[in-house]
Amino acid sequence: MTHSTIELLPSPKDRRIARHAAAAIVLTVAEAAIPLPLPGVKPGLANIVTLIVLARWGWREAVWVALLRVFAGSLLLGQFLAPGFFLSLSGALASLVVLGLAMHLPRRWFGPVSHSILAAFAHIGAQLVVARLWLVPHDGVFYLVPVFALAAVVFGLVNGLVAARLLEELGGGTPGDDKGKEAVRPA
């Protein structure tokens, strides 16, 4: 009797995505331990990782990192398929769409900081829409828009500045450039 074995070998790109997703997941779990002044107002520290991946390796890898973070983070925190999961997923999807569009804006004026602020607004906007349509069937939820908008500006700015600084230290780079790429190491 012969047994056949299928062996899947991860590529350097797979390993890179896994490392960045793991870093984003750690930040998500650590952030869950921070007391929140208002439900839903979080710093979004894992978005720093997404911004770095976006700048260095492009939108597709950023999508993988962000979605793996949402799914794995919700599993680790015991929130998978709970309302918080859907709020997080809707925010992540909206911010990824905005980041995909923002990548095509002139780099002279748009970089990690502006991308972070735009993504933060998309994230909170999607969450408010989901909350209004599903969780809080009352327009009163929109009274929180100024608070969430302020949080989006502050946390988007801080996360963008941190991402920009880390990109500077890492050598920056833009998708498709060799600058800032990791060396390919054998498995």
C-alpha positions as CSV (number, residue, x, y, z in Angstrom):
1,M,0.0,0.0,0.0
2,T,1.5,3.3,-1.0
3,H,0.7,6.6,0.5
4,S,1.0,9.8,-1.3
5,T,1.8,13.0,0.4
6,I,1.0,16.5,-0.7
7,E,3.5,19.1,0.5
8,L,2.7,22.7,0.3
9,L,5.7,24.9,0.3
10,P,5.1,28.5,1.3
11,S,6.8,31.1,-0.9
12,P,8.7,34.0,0.6
13,K,5.7,36.2,-0.1
14,D,3.5,33.8,1.9
15,R,6.0,34.0,4.8
16,R,6.1,37.8,4.6
17,I,2.3,38.0,4.7
18,A,2.1,35.6,7.6
19,R,4.7,37.6,9.6
20,H,2.9,40.9,9.0
21,A,-0.5,39.4,9.8
22,A,0.9,37.9,13.0
23,A,2.2,41.4,14.0
24,A,-1.2,42.9,13.2
25,I,-3.0,40.2,15.2
26,V,-0.7,40.8,18.2
27,L,-1.5,44.5,18.1
28,T,-5.2,43.8,17.8
29,V,-5.2,41.5,20.9
30,A,-3.0,43.9,22.9
31,E,-5.4,46.8,21.9
32,A,-8.4,44.8,23.2
33,A,-6.8,45.0,26.7
34,I,-6.8,48.9,26.6
35,P,-9.8,50.4,28.4
36,L,-12.0,52.3,25.9
37,P,-13.5,55.7,26.8
38,L,-16.3,55.1,24.4
39,P,-17.3,51.8,22.7
40,G,-15.9,51.6,19.2
41,V,-13.2,54.2,19.8
42,K,-9.9,52.4,19.4
43,P,-6.5,53.5,18.2
44,G,-6.4,50.9,15.4
45,L,-2.7,50.1,16.0
46,A,-2.8,47.1,13.7
47,N,-3.5,49.6,10.8
48,I,0.1,50.7,11.1
49,V,1.2,47.3,9.9
50,T,-1.4,47.4,7.0
51,L,0.0,50.9,6.0
52,I,3.6,49.6,6.0
53,V,2.6,46.6,3.9
54,L,0.6,48.8,1.5
55,A,3.6,51.1,1.0
56,R,6.2,48.4,0.6
57,W,4.4,45.5,-1.1
58,G,1.2,46.8,-2.4
59,W,-2.5,46.6,-2.0
60,R,-3.0,42.9,-2.5
61,E,-0.7,42.0,0.4
62,A,-2.3,44.7,2.5
63,V,-5.7,43.1,1.9
64,W,-4.4,39.7,3.0
65,V,-2.8,41.1,6.2
66,A,-5.9,43.2,7.1
67,L,-8.4,40.3,6.5
68,L,-6.2,37.7,8.3
69,R,-6.0,40.1,11.2
70,V,-9.8,40.6,11.4
71,F,-10.6,36.9,11.2
72,A,-7.7,35.6,13.4
73,G,-8.1,38.4,15.9
74,S,-11.8,37.8,16.3
75,L,-11.2,34.1,16.8
76,L,-8.6,34.8,19.5
77,L,-10.8,37.3,21.2
78,G,-13.9,35.1,21.1
79,Q,-15.8,37.5,18.9
80,F,-16.0,35.5,15.6
81,L,-19.4,36.1,14.0
82,A,-20.4,38.4,16.9
83,P,-21.5,42.0,16.2
84,G,-18.0,43.2,16.9
85,F,-16.6,40.9,14.2
86,F,-19.0,42.3,11.6
87,L,-18.2,45.9,12.6
88,S,-14.5,45.2,12.3
89,L,-14.9,43.4,9.0
90,S,-17.0,46.2,7.5
91,G,-14.5,48.8,8.7
92,A,-11.6,46.8,7.3
93,L,-13.2,46.3,3.9
94,A,-14.2,50.0,3.6
95,S,-10.7,51.1,4.6
96,L,-9.1,48.7,2.1
97,V,-11.3,50.0,-0.7
98,V,-10.3,53.6,0.2
99,L,-6.6,52.6,0.4
100,G,-6.9,50.9,-3.0
101,L,-8.2,54.2,-4.5
102,A,-5.9,56.4,-2.5
103,M,-2.8,54.6,-3.8
104,H,-3.5,56.2,-7.2
105,L,-3.5,59.8,-5.8
106,P,-0.3,61.9,-6.4
107,R,2.4,60.6,-4.1
108,R,3.7,64.2,-3.8
109,W,0.7,65.1,-1.6
110,F,-0.6,61.7,-0.4
111,G,1.4,59.3,1.7
112,P,1.1,57.1,4.8
113,V,-0.4,59.9,6.9
114,S,-3.1,61.0,4.5
115,H,-3.8,57.3,3.7
116,S,-4.2,56.5,7.4
117,I,-6.6,59.4,7.9
118,L,-8.7,58.5,4.9
119,A,-8.7,54.8,5.9
120,A,-9.7,55.8,9.5
121,F,-12.7,57.8,8.2
122,A,-13.7,54.9,5.9
123,H,-13.4,52.5,8.8
124,I,-15.6,54.4,11.2
125,G,-18.1,55.4,8.4
126,A,-18.7,51.8,7.5
127,Q,-19.0,50.8,11.2
128,L,-21.6,53.5,11.8
129,V,-23.6,52.4,8.8
130,V,-23.5,48.8,9.9
131,A,-24.4,49.8,13.5
132,R,-27.3,51.9,12.2
133,L,-28.7,49.3,9.8
134,W,-28.3,46.3,12.1
135,L,-27.6,47.1,15.8
136,V,-29.1,50.5,16.6
137,P,-32.2,51.0,14.4
138,H,-32.3,54.7,15.3
139,D,-30.8,57.8,13.7
140,G,-29.5,58.8,17.1
141,V,-26.3,56.7,16.4
142,F,-25.3,59.5,14.0
143,Y,-25.0,61.9,17.0
144,L,-21.7,60.2,17.7
145,V,-20.3,61.2,14.3
146,P,-18.3,64.2,15.7
147,V,-16.7,62.0,18.4
148,F,-15.8,59.3,15.9
149,A,-14.6,61.8,13.3
150,L,-12.3,63.4,15.9
151,A,-11.0,59.9,16.8
152,A,-10.5,59.1,13.2
153,V,-8.4,62.3,12.7
154,V,-6.3,61.8,15.9
155,F,-5.7,58.1,15.6
156,G,-5.4,58.3,11.8
157,L,-2.8,61.0,12.2
158,V,-0.8,59.2,14.9
159,N,-0.9,55.8,13.1
160,G,0.1,57.5,9.8
161,L,3.0,59.3,11.5
162,V,4.2,56.1,13.1
163,A,3.9,54.2,9.8
164,A,5.8,56.9,7.9
165,R,8.6,56.9,10.5
166,L,8.9,53.1,10.4
167,L,8.9,53.2,6.6
168,E,11.7,55.8,6.7
169,E,13.7,53.6,9.0
170,L,13.0,50.5,7.0
171,G,14.1,52.2,3.7
172,G,10.6,53.0,2.5
173,G,10.0,51.8,-1.0
174,T,6.9,51.7,-3.1
175,P,5.2,48.6,-4.6
176,G,7.2,47.3,-7.5
177,D,10.4,48.9,-6.4
178,D,13.3,46.9,-5.1
179,K,13.9,49.5,-2.4
180,G,12.8,48.3,1.0
181,K,12.3,44.7,-0.1
182,E,13.2,41.9,2.3
183,A,15.9,39.6,1.2
184,V,14.6,36.2,0.2
185,R,15.9,33.6,2.6
186,P,15.8,29.9,2.1
187,A,13.3,27.9,4.1
